[in-house]
Amino acid sequence: MACCIVTYVDVDGLKHTVEVQAASLYEAAALSISSFRKHNIHPAGLAELKVEIRSSIFHTVTVKQLEHWLQTTPRTPREMATKERLRGLL
């Protein structure tokens, strides 16, 4: 399940937004329509529902791990350029 922000713009140009917990795009759409209808808002037909999936991904790296990675041999030209740029920052 993911937190989804679903937005709908009605025929008058008013934007309506609801937050739902859903496991898929279609579940988020269905849950949002249900929620909108509870508030007397009725998207229908060709109405577009914009679904934004909110997720926070966290990673942890130590300074020592960063320094070690910067000293290893780059595998690609892109990685080489990245490492050179990051070394320049430190």
PDB file with one MODEL, atoms N, CA, C and O in Angstrom:
MODEL        1
ATOM      1  N   MET A   1       0.843  -1.177   0.000  1.00  0.00           N
ATOM      2  CA  MET A   1       0.000   0.000   0.000  1.00  0.00           C
ATOM      3  C   MET A   1       0.888   1.240   0.000  1.00  0.00           C
ATOM      4  O   MET A   1       1.925   1.290   0.662  1.00  0.00           O
ATOM      5  N   ALA A   2       0.457   2.219  -0.748  1.00  0.00           N
ATOM      6  CA  ALA A   2       1.199   3.471  -0.812  1.00  0.00           C
ATOM      7  C   ALA A   2       0.248   4.637  -0.610  1.00  0.00           C
ATOM      8  O   ALA A   2      -0.940   4.555  -0.922  1.00  0.00           O
ATOM      9  N   CYS A   3       0.780   5.695  -0.097  1.00  0.00           N
ATOM     10  CA  CYS A   3       0.009   6.926   0.037  1.00  0.00           C
ATOM     11  C   CYS A   3      -0.094   7.553  -1.351  1.00  0.00           C
ATOM     12  O   CYS A   3       0.920   7.782  -2.011  1.00  0.00           O
ATOM     13  N   CYS A   4      -1.309   7.827  -1.786  1.00  0.00           N
ATOM     14  CA  CYS A   4      -1.532   8.409  -3.103  1.00  0.00           C
ATOM     15  C   CYS A   4      -2.335   9.696  -2.957  1.00  0.00           C
ATOM     16  O   CYS A   4      -3.316   9.751  -2.215  1.00  0.00           O
ATOM     17  N   ILE A   5      -1.908  10.714  -3.665  1.00  0.00           N
ATOM     18  CA  ILE A   5      -2.628  11.973  -3.719  1.00  0.00           C
ATOM     19  C   ILE A   5      -3.322  12.001  -5.077  1.00  0.00           C
ATOM     20  O   ILE A   5      -2.669  11.955  -6.119  1.00  0.00           O
ATOM     21  N   VAL A   6      -4.653  12.076  -5.056  1.00  0.00           N
ATOM     22  CA  VAL A   6      -5.416  12.067  -6.300  1.00  0.00           C
ATOM     23  C   VAL A   6      -6.099  13.418  -6.460  1.00  0.00           C
ATOM     24  O   VAL A   6      -6.779  13.903  -5.555  1.00  0.00           O
ATOM     25  N   THR A   7      -5.902  14.014  -7.632  1.00  0.00           N
ATOM     26  CA  THR A   7      -6.441  15.338  -7.910  1.00  0.00           C
ATOM     27  C   THR A   7      -7.376  15.271  -9.110  1.00  0.00           C
ATOM     28  O   THR A   7      -7.123  14.552 -10.076  1.00  0.00           O
ATOM     29  N   TYR A   8      -8.441  16.023  -9.030  1.00  0.00           N
ATOM     30  CA  TYR A   8      -9.454  16.082 -10.084  1.00  0.00           C
ATOM     31  C   TYR A   8      -9.861  17.542 -10.248  1.00  0.00           C
ATOM     32  O   TYR A   8     -10.080  18.240  -9.258  1.00  0.00           O
ATOM     33  N   VAL A   9      -9.963  18.008 -11.495  1.00  0.00           N
ATOM     34  CA  VAL A   9     -10.419  19.367 -11.775  1.00  0.00           C
ATOM     35  C   VAL A   9     -11.818  19.262 -12.375  1.00  0.00           C
ATOM     36  O   VAL A   9     -12.014  18.604 -13.396  1.00  0.00           O
ATOM     37  N   ASP A  10     -12.796  19.918 -11.733  1.00  0.00           N
ATOM     38  CA  ASP A  10     -14.179  19.801 -12.201  1.00  0.00           C
ATOM     39  C   ASP A  10     -14.444  20.729 -13.386  1.00  0.00           C
ATOM     40  O   ASP A  10     -13.556  21.464 -13.818  1.00  0.00           O
ATOM     41  N   VAL A  11     -15.672  20.688 -13.908  1.00  0.00           N
ATOM     42  CA  VAL A  11     -16.023  21.465 -15.097  1.00  0.00           C
ATOM     43  C   VAL A  11     -15.953  22.966 -14.864  1.00  0.00           C
ATOM     44  O   VAL A  11     -15.864  23.743 -15.815  1.00  0.00           O
ATOM     45  N   ASP A  12     -15.994  23.373 -13.606  1.00  0.00           N
ATOM     46  CA  ASP A  12     -15.874  24.798 -13.279  1.00  0.00           C
ATOM     47  C   ASP A  12     -14.420  25.223 -13.068  1.00  0.00           C
ATOM     48  O   ASP A  12     -14.145  26.382 -12.759  1.00  0.00           O
ATOM     49  N   GLY A  13     -13.491  24.275 -13.237  1.00  0.00           N
ATOM     50  CA  GLY A  13     -12.083  24.574 -13.070  1.00  0.00           C
ATOM     51  C   GLY A  13     -11.598  24.484 -11.639  1.00  0.00           C
ATOM     52  O   GLY A  13     -10.463  24.862 -11.349  1.00  0.00           O
ATOM     53  N   LEU A  14     -12.440  23.988 -10.732  1.00  0.00           N
ATOM     54  CA  LEU A  14     -12.045  23.844  -9.333  1.00  0.00           C
ATOM     55  C   LEU A  14     -11.262  22.547  -9.144  1.00  0.00           C
ATOM     56  O   LEU A  14     -11.664  21.487  -9.624  1.00  0.00           O
ATOM     57  N   LYS A  15     -10.150  22.649  -8.443  1.00  0.00           N
ATOM     58  CA  LYS A  15      -9.314  21.475  -8.192  1.00  0.00           C
ATOM     59  C   LYS A  15      -9.704  20.846  -6.869  1.00  0.00           C
ATOM     60  O   LYS A  15      -9.817  21.530  -5.852  1.00  0.00           O
ATOM     61  N   HIS A  16      -9.910  19.529  -6.893  1.00  0.00           N
ATOM     62  CA  HIS A  16     -10.244  18.767  -5.694  1.00  0.00           C
ATOM     63  C   HIS A  16      -9.152  17.730  -5.495  1.00  0.00           C
ATOM     64  O   HIS A  16      -8.721  17.092  -6.456  1.00  0.00           O
ATOM     65  N   THR A  17      -8.700  17.555  -4.260  1.00  0.00           N
ATOM     66  CA  THR A  17      -7.615  16.621  -3.964  1.00  0.00           C
ATOM     67  C   THR A  17      -7.981  15.785  -2.756  1.00  0.00           C
ATOM     68  O   THR A  17      -8.557  16.278  -1.786  1.00  0.00           O
ATOM     69  N   VAL A  18      -7.632  14.504  -2.835  1.00  0.00           N
ATOM     70  CA  VAL A  18      -7.869  13.587  -1.730  1.00  0.00           C
ATOM     71  C   VAL A  18      -6.638  12.688  -1.577  1.00  0.00           C
ATOM     72  O   VAL A  18      -5.936  12.410  -2.550  1.00  0.00           O
ATOM     73  N   GLU A  19      -6.390  12.245  -0.360  1.00  0.00           N
ATOM     74  CA  GLU A  19      -5.284  11.326  -0.082  1.00  0.00           C
ATOM     75  C   GLU A  19      -5.883   9.966   0.247  1.00  0.00           C
ATOM     76  O   GLU A  19      -6.776   9.858   1.088  1.00  0.00           O
ATOM     77  N   VAL A  20      -5.382   8.921  -0.428  1.00  0.00           N
ATOM     78  CA  VAL A  20      -5.869   7.561  -0.195  1.00  0.00           C
ATOM     79  C   VAL A  20      -4.682   6.611  -0.047  1.00  0.00           C
ATOM     80  O   VAL A  20      -3.570   6.907  -0.485  1.00  0.00           O
ATOM     81  N   GLN A  21      -4.942   5.467   0.578  1.00  0.00           N
ATOM     82  CA  GLN A  21      -3.950   4.396   0.667  1.00  0.00           C
ATOM     83  C   GLN A  21      -4.355   3.339  -0.339  1.00  0.00           C
ATOM     84  O   GLN A  21      -5.451   2.788  -0.242  1.00  0.00           O
ATOM     85  N   ALA A  22      -3.492   3.040  -1.310  1.00  0.00           N
ATOM     86  CA  ALA A  22      -3.861   2.105  -2.368  1.00  0.00           C
ATOM     87  C   ALA A  22      -2.671   1.253  -2.787  1.00  0.00           C
ATOM     88  O   ALA A  22      -1.514   1.643  -2.631  1.00  0.00           O
ATOM     89  N   ALA A  23      -2.990   0.073  -3.327  1.00  0.00           N
ATOM     90  CA  ALA A  23      -1.956  -0.847  -3.788  1.00  0.00           C
ATOM     91  C   ALA A  23      -1.753  -0.771  -5.294  1.00  0.00           C
ATOM     92  O   ALA A  23      -0.820  -1.378  -5.820  1.00  0.00           O
ATOM     93  N   SER A  24      -2.614  -0.034  -6.002  1.00  0.00           N
ATOM     94  CA  SER A  24      -2.468   0.080  -7.452  1.00  0.00           C
ATOM     95  C   SER A  24      -3.067   1.400  -7.926  1.00  0.00           C
ATOM     96  O   SER A  24      -3.766   2.087  -7.181  1.00  0.00           O
ATOM     97  N   LEU A  25      -2.783   1.734  -9.160  1.00  0.00           N
ATOM     98  CA  LEU A  25      -3.316   2.943  -9.780  1.00  0.00           C
ATOM     99  C   LEU A  25      -4.840   2.909  -9.786  1.00  0.00           C
ATOM    100  O   LEU A  25      -5.490   3.887  -9.416  1.00  0.00           O
ATOM    101  N   TYR A  26      -5.405   1.783 -10.207  1.00  0.00           N
ATOM    102  CA  TYR A  26      -6.851   1.687 -10.311  1.00  0.00           C
ATOM    103  C   TYR A  26      -7.533   1.699  -8.949  1.00  0.00           C
ATOM    104  O   TYR A  26      -8.632   2.233  -8.803  1.00  0.00           O
ATOM    105  N   GLU A  27      -6.882   1.116  -7.962  1.00  0.00           N
ATOM    106  CA  GLU A  27      -7.438   1.170  -6.612  1.00  0.00           C
ATOM    107  C   GLU A  27      -7.437   2.616  -6.117  1.00  0.00           C
ATOM    108  O   GLU A  27      -8.413   3.058  -5.511  1.00  0.00           O
ATOM    109  N   ALA A  28      -6.366   3.348  -6.363  1.00  0.00           N
ATOM    110  CA  ALA A  28      -6.307   4.755  -5.961  1.00  0.00           C
ATOM    111  C   ALA A  28      -7.404   5.551  -6.651  1.00  0.00           C
ATOM    112  O   ALA A  28      -8.042   6.398  -6.025  1.00  0.00           O
ATOM    113  N   ALA A  29      -7.630   5.290  -7.933  1.00  0.00           N
ATOM    114  CA  ALA A  29      -8.677   5.996  -8.671  1.00  0.00           C
ATOM    115  C   ALA A  29     -10.054   5.692  -8.083  1.00  0.00           C
ATOM    116  O   ALA A  29     -10.848   6.606  -7.860  1.00  0.00           O
ATOM    117  N   ALA A  30     -10.340   4.421  -7.832  1.00  0.00           N
ATOM    118  CA  ALA A  30     -11.647   4.026  -7.300  1.00  0.00           C
ATOM    119  C   ALA A  30     -11.874   4.605  -5.901  1.00  0.00           C
ATOM    120  O   ALA A  30     -12.947   5.128  -5.603  1.00  0.00           O
ATOM    121  N   LEU A  31     -10.848   4.505  -5.047  1.00  0.00           N
ATOM    122  CA  LEU A  31     -10.980   5.048  -3.694  1.00  0.00           C
ATOM    123  C   LEU A  31     -11.181   6.558  -3.714  1.00  0.00           C
ATOM    124  O   LEU A  31     -11.934   7.100  -2.904  1.00  0.00           O
ATOM    125  N   SER A  32     -10.509   7.233  -4.638  1.00  0.00           N
ATOM    126  CA  SER A  32     -10.662   8.692  -4.706  1.00  0.00           C
ATOM    127  C   SER A  32     -12.062   9.073  -5.171  1.00  0.00           C
ATOM    128  O   SER A  32     -12.651  10.016  -4.642  1.00  0.00           O
ATOM    129  N   ILE A  33     -12.602   8.353  -6.155  1.00  0.00           N
ATOM    130  CA  ILE A  33     -13.960   8.650  -6.612  1.00  0.00           C
ATOM    131  C   ILE A  33     -14.944   8.441  -5.471  1.00  0.00           C
ATOM    132  O   ILE A  33     -15.847   9.253  -5.267  1.00  0.00           O
ATOM    133  N   SER A  34     -14.769   7.352  -4.727  1.00  0.00           N
ATOM    134  CA  SER A  34     -15.637   7.090  -3.579  1.00  0.00           C
ATOM    135  C   SER A  34     -15.568   8.232  -2.573  1.00  0.00           C
ATOM    136  O   SER A  34     -16.596   8.684  -2.068  1.00  0.00           O
ATOM    137  N   SER A  35     -14.366   8.692  -2.285  1.00  0.00           N
ATOM    138  CA  SER A  35     -14.188   9.793  -1.339  1.00  0.00           C
ATOM    139  C   SER A  35     -14.789  11.089  -1.869  1.00  0.00           C
ATOM    140  O   SER A  35     -15.462  11.811  -1.134  1.00  0.00           O
ATOM    141  N   PHE A  36     -14.544  11.386  -3.151  1.00  0.00           N
ATOM    142  CA  PHE A  36     -15.123  12.596  -3.741  1.00  0.00           C
ATOM    143  C   PHE A  36     -16.647  12.561  -3.643  1.00  0.00           C
ATOM    144  O   PHE A  36     -17.271  13.557  -3.278  1.00  0.00           O
ATOM    145  N   ARG A  37     -17.248  11.410  -3.971  1.00  0.00           N
ATOM    146  CA  ARG A  37     -18.705  11.298  -3.952  1.00  0.00           C
ATOM    147  C   ARG A  37     -19.278  11.509  -2.557  1.00  0.00           C
ATOM    148  O   ARG A  37     -20.376  12.045  -2.412  1.00  0.00           O
ATOM    149  N   LYS A  38     -18.541  11.091  -1.527  1.00  0.00           N
ATOM    150  CA  LYS A  38     -18.993  11.315  -0.151  1.00  0.00           C
ATOM    151  C   LYS A  38     -19.094  12.800   0.163  1.00  0.00           C
ATOM    152  O   LYS A  38     -19.817  13.205   1.073  1.00  0.00           O
ATOM    153  N   HIS A  39     -18.356  13.613  -0.608  1.00  0.00           N
ATOM    154  CA  HIS A  39     -18.367  15.061  -0.407  1.00  0.00           C
ATOM    155  C   HIS A  39     -19.131  15.773  -1.526  1.00  0.00           C
ATOM    156  O   HIS A  39     -18.931  16.959  -1.788  1.00  0.00           O
ATOM    157  N   ASN A  40     -20.008  15.011  -2.173  1.00  0.00           N
ATOM    158  CA  ASN A  40     -20.877  15.549  -3.223  1.00  0.00           C
ATOM    159  C   ASN A  40     -20.104  16.109  -4.425  1.00  0.00           C
ATOM    160  O   ASN A  40     -20.518  17.093  -5.038  1.00  0.00           O
ATOM    161  N   ILE A  41     -19.000  15.480  -4.743  1.00  0.00           N
ATOM    162  CA  ILE A  41     -18.202  15.819  -5.925  1.00  0.00           C
ATOM    163  C   ILE A  41     -18.259  14.585  -6.816  1.00  0.00           C
ATOM    164  O   ILE A  41     -17.959  13.479  -6.365  1.00  0.00           O
ATOM    165  N   HIS A  42     -18.645  14.767  -8.083  1.00  0.00           N
ATOM    166  CA  HIS A  42     -18.930  13.608  -8.926  1.00  0.00           C
ATOM    167  C   HIS A  42     -18.133  13.598 -10.228  1.00  0.00           C
ATOM    168  O   HIS A  42     -18.673  13.961 -11.273  1.00  0.00           O
ATOM    169  N   PRO A  43     -16.856  13.191 -10.192  1.00  0.00           N
ATOM    170  CA  PRO A  43     -16.117  13.042 -11.449  1.00  0.00           C
ATOM    171  C   PRO A  43     -16.732  11.912 -12.270  1.00  0.00           C
ATOM    172  O   PRO A  43     -17.122  10.879 -11.724  1.00  0.00           O
ATOM    173  N   ALA A  44     -16.814  12.115 -13.579  1.00  0.00           N
ATOM    174  CA  ALA A  44     -17.421  11.089 -14.434  1.00  0.00           C
ATOM    175  C   ALA A  44     -16.785  11.111 -15.815  1.00  0.00           C
ATOM    176  O   ALA A  44     -16.076  12.047 -16.186  1.00  0.00           O
ATOM    177  N   GLY A  45     -17.061  10.055 -16.558  1.00  0.00           N
ATOM    178  CA  GLY A  45     -16.689   9.983 -17.964  1.00  0.00           C
ATOM    179  C   GLY A  45     -15.229  10.244 -18.259  1.00  0.00           C
ATOM    180  O   GLY A  45     -14.353   9.467 -17.879  1.00  0.00           O
ATOM    181  N   LEU A  46     -14.978  11.342 -18.938  1.00  0.00           N
ATOM    182  CA  LEU A  46     -13.621  11.663 -19.378  1.00  0.00           C
ATOM    183  C   LEU A  46     -12.833  12.498 -18.365  1.00  0.00           C
ATOM    184  O   LEU A  46     -11.758  13.007 -18.683  1.00  0.00           O
ATOM    185  N   ALA A  47     -13.359  12.638 -17.159  1.00  0.00           N
ATOM    186  CA  ALA A  47     -12.643  13.382 -16.119  1.00  0.00           C
ATOM    187  C   ALA A  47     -11.291  12.715 -15.862  1.00  0.00           C
ATOM    188  O   ALA A  47     -11.201  11.491 -15.763  1.00  0.00           O
ATOM    189  N   GLU A  48     -10.261  13.519 -15.758  1.00  0.00           N
ATOM    190  CA  GLU A  48      -8.918  12.988 -15.509  1.00  0.00           C
ATOM    191  C   GLU A  48      -8.615  13.011 -14.018  1.00  0.00           C
ATOM    192  O   GLU A  48      -8.784  14.027 -13.342  1.00  0.00           O
ATOM    193  N   LEU A  49      -8.170  11.878 -13.532  1.00  0.00           N
ATOM    194  CA  LEU A  49      -7.732  11.766 -12.148  1.00  0.00           C
ATOM    195  C   LEU A  49      -6.213  11.689 -12.160  1.00  0.00           C
ATOM    196  O   LEU A  49      -5.640  10.731 -12.679  1.00  0.00           O
ATOM    197  N   LYS A  50      -5.563  12.690 -11.591  1.00  0.00           N
ATOM    198  CA  LYS A  50      -4.105  12.698 -11.521  1.00  0.00           C
ATOM    199  C   LYS A  50      -3.713  12.004 -10.223  1.00  0.00           C
ATOM    200  O   LYS A  50      -4.073  12.454  -9.135  1.00  0.00           O
ATOM    201  N   VAL A  51      -2.968  10.898 -10.345  1.00  0.00           N
ATOM    202  CA  VAL A  51      -2.576  10.108  -9.183  1.00  0.00           C
ATOM    203  C   VAL A  51      -1.079  10.286  -8.949  1.00  0.00           C
ATOM    204  O   VAL A  51      -0.258   9.979  -9.813  1.00  0.00           O
ATOM    205  N   GLU A  52      -0.742  10.788  -7.764  1.00  0.00           N
ATOM    206  CA  GLU A  52       0.662  10.961  -7.372  1.00  0.00           C
ATOM    207  C   GLU A  52       0.954   9.979  -6.248  1.00  0.00           C
ATOM    208  O   GLU A  52       0.272   9.974  -5.222  1.00  0.00           O
ATOM    209  N   ILE A  53       1.973   9.148  -6.448  1.00  0.00           N
ATOM    210  CA  ILE A  53       2.356   8.179  -5.430  1.00  0.00           C
ATOM    211  C   ILE A  53       3.438   8.808  -4.571  1.00  0.00           C
ATOM    212  O   ILE A  53       4.494   9.208  -5.061  1.00  0.00           O
ATOM    213  N   ARG A  54       3.156   8.884  -3.294  1.00  0.00           N
ATOM    214  CA  ARG A  54       4.114   9.459  -2.350  1.00  0.00           C
ATOM    215  C   ARG A  54       4.924   8.336  -1.732  1.00  0.00           C
ATOM    216  O   ARG A  54       4.370   7.398  -1.160  1.00  0.00           O
ATOM    217  N   SER A  55       6.210   8.437  -1.850  1.00  0.00           N
ATOM    218  CA  SER A  55       7.057   7.456  -1.170  1.00  0.00           C
ATOM    219  C   SER A  55       8.340   8.141  -0.744  1.00  0.00           C
ATOM    220  O   SER A  55       8.872   8.997  -1.450  1.00  0.00           O
ATOM    221  N   SER A  56       8.815   7.760   0.389  1.00  0.00           N
ATOM    222  CA  SER A  56      10.075   8.269   0.894  1.00  0.00           C
ATOM    223  C   SER A  56      11.043   7.102   0.962  1.00  0.00           C
ATOM    224  O   SER A  56      10.777   6.090   1.611  1.00  0.00           O
ATOM    225  N   ILE A  57      12.146   7.255   0.295  1.00  0.00           N
ATOM    226  CA  ILE A  57      13.169   6.220   0.311  1.00  0.00           C
ATOM    227  C   ILE A  57      14.385   6.814   0.997  1.00  0.00           C
ATOM    228  O   ILE A  57      14.863   7.887   0.626  1.00  0.00           O
ATOM    229  N   PHE A  58      14.876   6.110   1.995  1.00  0.00           N
ATOM    230  CA  PHE A  58      16.029   6.586   2.744  1.00  0.00           C
ATOM    231  C   PHE A  58      17.180   5.601   2.584  1.00  0.00           C
ATOM    232  O   PHE A  58      16.980   4.386   2.573  1.00  0.00           O
ATOM    233  N   HIS A  59      18.380   6.140   2.461  1.00  0.00           N
ATOM    234  CA  HIS A  59      19.597   5.344   2.403  1.00  0.00           C
ATOM    235  C   HIS A  59      20.579   5.946   3.404  1.00  0.00           C
ATOM    236  O   HIS A  59      20.543   7.145   3.679  1.00  0.00           O
ATOM    237  N   THR A  60      21.448   5.111   3.940  1.00  0.00           N
ATOM    238  CA  THR A  60      22.446   5.589   4.885  1.00  0.00           C
ATOM    239  C   THR A  60      23.819   5.173   4.387  1.00  0.00           C
ATOM    240  O   THR A  60      24.030   4.029   3.984  1.00  0.00           O
ATOM    241  N   VAL A  61      24.743   6.111   4.421  1.00  0.00           N
ATOM    242  CA  VAL A  61      26.117   5.838   4.032  1.00  0.00           C
ATOM    243  C   VAL A  61      27.024   6.588   4.993  1.00  0.00           C
ATOM    244  O   VAL A  61      26.738   7.726   5.366  1.00  0.00           O
ATOM    245  N   THR A  62      28.122   5.949   5.393  1.00  0.00           N
ATOM    246  CA  THR A  62      29.071   6.623   6.269  1.00  0.00           C
ATOM    247  C   THR A  62      30.049   7.431   5.428  1.00  0.00           C
ATOM    248  O   THR A  62      30.184   7.214   4.224  1.00  0.00           O
ATOM    249  N   VAL A  63      30.725   8.362   6.082  1.00  0.00           N
ATOM    250  CA  VAL A  63      31.750   9.149   5.390  1.00  0.00           C
ATOM    251  C   VAL A  63      32.846   8.206   4.881  1.00  0.00           C
ATOM    252  O   VAL A  63      33.351   8.376   3.771  1.00  0.00           O
ATOM    253  N   LYS A  64      33.205   7.227   5.686  1.00  0.00           N
ATOM    254  CA  LYS A  64      34.232   6.262   5.289  1.00  0.00           C
ATOM    255  C   LYS A  64      33.808   5.495   4.036  1.00  0.00           C
ATOM    256  O   LYS A  64      34.624   5.276   3.141  1.00  0.00           O
ATOM    257  N   GLN A  65      32.533   5.085   3.966  1.00  0.00           N
ATOM    258  CA  GLN A  65      32.047   4.376   2.775  1.00  0.00           C
ATOM    259  C   GLN A  65      32.111   5.275   1.547  1.00  0.00           C
ATOM    260  O   GLN A  65      32.475   4.822   0.462  1.00  0.00           O
ATOM    261  N   LEU A  66      31.760   6.542   1.711  1.00  0.00           N
ATOM    262  CA  LEU A  66      31.835   7.492   0.607  1.00  0.00           C
ATOM    263  C   LEU A  66      33.268   7.645   0.134  1.00  0.00           C
ATOM    264  O   LEU A  66      33.551   7.569  -1.061  1.00  0.00           O
ATOM    265  N   GLU A  67      34.168   7.860   1.079  1.00  0.00           N
ATOM    266  CA  GLU A  67      35.582   8.029   0.719  1.00  0.00           C
ATOM    267  C   GLU A  67      36.123   6.788   0.019  1.00  0.00           C
ATOM    268  O   GLU A  67      36.866   6.902  -0.956  1.00  0.00           O
ATOM    269  N   HIS A  68      35.760   5.609   0.504  1.00  0.00           N
ATOM    270  CA  HIS A  68      36.205   4.362  -0.131  1.00  0.00           C
ATOM    271  C   HIS A  68      35.659   4.265  -1.558  1.00  0.00           C
ATOM    272  O   HIS A  68      36.399   3.926  -2.483  1.00  0.00           O
ATOM    273  N   TRP A  69      34.384   4.556  -1.738  1.00  0.00           N
ATOM    274  CA  TRP A  69      33.771   4.484  -3.063  1.00  0.00           C
ATOM    275  C   TRP A  69      34.452   5.449  -4.031  1.00  0.00           C
ATOM    276  O   TRP A  69      34.677   5.117  -5.195  1.00  0.00           O
ATOM    277  N   LEU A  70      34.774   6.639  -3.543  1.00  0.00           N
ATOM    278  CA  LEU A  70      35.439   7.623  -4.399  1.00  0.00           C
ATOM    279  C   LEU A  70      36.824   7.152  -4.852  1.00  0.00           C
ATOM    280  O   LEU A  70      37.301   7.568  -5.908  1.00  0.00           O
ATOM    281  N   GLN A  71      37.473   6.292  -4.065  1.00  0.00           N
ATOM    282  CA  GLN A  71      38.818   5.803  -4.395  1.00  0.00           C
ATOM    283  C   GLN A  71      38.807   4.567  -5.293  1.00  0.00           C
ATOM    284  O   GLN A  71      39.835   4.227  -5.880  1.00  0.00           O
ATOM    285  N   THR A  72      37.668   3.893  -5.408  1.00  0.00           N
ATOM    286  CA  THR A  72      37.619   2.686  -6.246  1.00  0.00           C
ATOM    287  C   THR A  72      37.627   3.058  -7.723  1.00  0.00           C
ATOM    288  O   THR A  72      37.285   4.179  -8.099  1.00  0.00           O
ATOM    289  N   THR A  73      38.020   2.103  -8.547  1.00  0.00           N
ATOM    290  CA  THR A  73      38.091   2.321  -9.996  1.00  0.00           C
ATOM    291  C   THR A  73      36.690   2.455 -10.576  1.00  0.00           C
ATOM    292  O   THR A  73      35.832   1.606 -10.333  1.00  0.00           O
ATOM    293  N   PRO A  74      36.453   3.518 -11.342  1.00  0.00           N
ATOM    294  CA  PRO A  74      35.136   3.707 -11.956  1.00  0.00           C
ATOM    295  C   PRO A  74      34.855   2.608 -12.983  1.00  0.00           C
ATOM    296  O   PRO A  74      35.765   2.136 -13.665  1.00  0.00           O
ATOM    297  N   ARG A  75      33.596   2.209 -13.083  1.00  0.00           N
ATOM    298  CA  ARG A  75      33.200   1.162 -14.022  1.00  0.00           C
ATOM    299  C   ARG A  75      32.765   1.715 -15.369  1.00  0.00           C
ATOM    300  O   ARG A  75      32.828   1.016 -16.380  1.00  0.00           O
ATOM    301  N   THR A  76      32.329   2.958 -15.386  1.00  0.00           N
ATOM    302  CA  THR A  76      31.846   3.567 -16.627  1.00  0.00           C
ATOM    303  C   THR A  76      32.358   4.999 -16.719  1.00  0.00           C
ATOM    304  O   THR A  76      32.756   5.580 -15.709  1.00  0.00           O
ATOM    305  N   PRO A  77      32.353   5.569 -17.913  1.00  0.00           N
ATOM    306  CA  PRO A  77      32.739   6.978 -18.049  1.00  0.00           C
ATOM    307  C   PRO A  77      31.839   7.900 -17.219  1.00  0.00           C
ATOM    308  O   PRO A  77      32.304   8.899 -16.670  1.00  0.00           O
ATOM    309  N   ARG A  78      30.577   7.564 -17.135  1.00  0.00           N
ATOM    310  CA  ARG A  78      29.661   8.385 -16.334  1.00  0.00           C
ATOM    311  C   ARG A  78      30.059   8.343 -14.863  1.00  0.00           C
ATOM    312  O   ARG A  78      30.095   9.379 -14.199  1.00  0.00           O
ATOM    313  N   GLU A  79      30.357   7.153 -14.355  1.00  0.00           N
ATOM    314  CA  GLU A  79      30.777   7.027 -12.959  1.00  0.00           C
ATOM    315  C   GLU A  79      32.085   7.767 -12.726  1.00  0.00           C
ATOM    316  O   GLU A  79      32.276   8.366 -11.668  1.00  0.00           O
ATOM    317  N   MET A  80      32.988   7.732 -13.702  1.00  0.00           N
ATOM    318  CA  MET A  80      34.267   8.440 -13.583  1.00  0.00           C
ATOM    319  C   MET A  80      34.016   9.942 -13.433  1.00  0.00           C
ATOM    320  O   MET A  80      34.609  10.596 -12.575  1.00  0.00           O
ATOM    321  N   ALA A  81      33.135  10.476 -14.272  1.00  0.00           N
ATOM    322  CA  ALA A  81      32.830  11.903 -14.210  1.00  0.00           C
ATOM    323  C   ALA A  81      32.172  12.263 -12.876  1.00  0.00           C
ATOM    324  O   ALA A  81      32.462  13.307 -12.292  1.00  0.00           O
ATOM    325  N   THR A  82      31.298  11.399 -12.410  1.00  0.00           N
ATOM    326  CA  THR A  82      30.629  11.644 -11.126  1.00  0.00           C
ATOM    327  C   THR A  82      31.630  11.662  -9.993  1.00  0.00           C
ATOM    328  O   THR A  82      31.601  12.552  -9.143  1.00  0.00           O
ATOM    329  N   LYS A  83      32.516  10.683  -9.979  1.00  0.00           N
ATOM    330  CA  LYS A  83      33.511  10.607  -8.908  1.00  0.00           C
ATOM    331  C   LYS A  83      34.447  11.818  -8.937  1.00  0.00           C
ATOM    332  O   LYS A  83      34.788  12.366  -7.889  1.00  0.00           O
ATOM    333  N   GLU A  84      34.853  12.226 -10.115  1.00  0.00           N
ATOM    334  CA  GLU A  84      35.726  13.406 -10.220  1.00  0.00           C
ATOM    335  C   GLU A  84      35.011  14.651  -9.691  1.00  0.00           C
ATOM    336  O   GLU A  84      35.602  15.454  -8.969  1.00  0.00           O
ATOM    337  N   ARG A  85      33.748  14.803 -10.052  1.00  0.00           N
ATOM    338  CA  ARG A  85      32.983  15.975  -9.596  1.00  0.00           C
ATOM    339  C   ARG A  85      32.817  15.943  -8.087  1.00  0.00           C
ATOM    340  O   ARG A  85      32.964  16.974  -7.431  1.00  0.00           O
ATOM    341  N   LEU A  86      32.514  14.781  -7.523  1.00  0.00           N
ATOM    342  CA  LEU A  86      32.307  14.674  -6.079  1.00  0.00           C
ATOM    343  C   LEU A  86      33.624  14.858  -5.314  1.00  0.00           C
ATOM    344  O   LEU A  86      33.633  15.468  -4.245  1.00  0.00           O
ATOM    345  N   ARG A  87      34.721  14.345  -5.844  1.00  0.00           N
ATOM    346  CA  ARG A  87      36.019  14.568  -5.202  1.00  0.00           C
ATOM    347  C   ARG A  87      36.318  16.058  -5.145  1.00  0.00           C
ATOM    348  O   ARG A  87      36.876  16.550  -4.164  1.00  0.00           O
ATOM    349  N   GLY A  88      35.948  16.768  -6.192  1.00  0.00           N
ATOM    350  CA  GLY A  88      36.149  18.213  -6.238  1.00  0.00           C
ATOM    351  C   GLY A  88      35.354  18.954  -5.164  1.00  0.00           C
ATOM    352  O   GLY A  88      35.770  20.016  -4.699  1.00  0.00           O
ATOM    353  N   LEU A  89      34.232  18.403  -4.779  1.00  0.00           N
ATOM    354  CA  LEU A  89      33.421  19.019  -3.732  1.00  0.00           C
ATOM    355  C   LEU A  89      34.009  18.830  -2.350  1.00  0.00           C
ATOM    356  O   LEU A  89      33.799  19.650  -1.457  1.00  0.00           O
ATOM    357  N   LEU A  90      34.755  17.732  -2.175  1.00  0.00           N
ATOM    358  CA  LEU A  90      35.318  17.434  -0.868  1.00  0.00           C
ATOM    359  C   LEU A  90      36.701  18.009  -0.743  1.00  0.00           C
ATOM    360  O   LEU A  90      37.340  17.859   0.298  1.00  0.00           O
TER     361      LEU A  90
ENDMDL
END
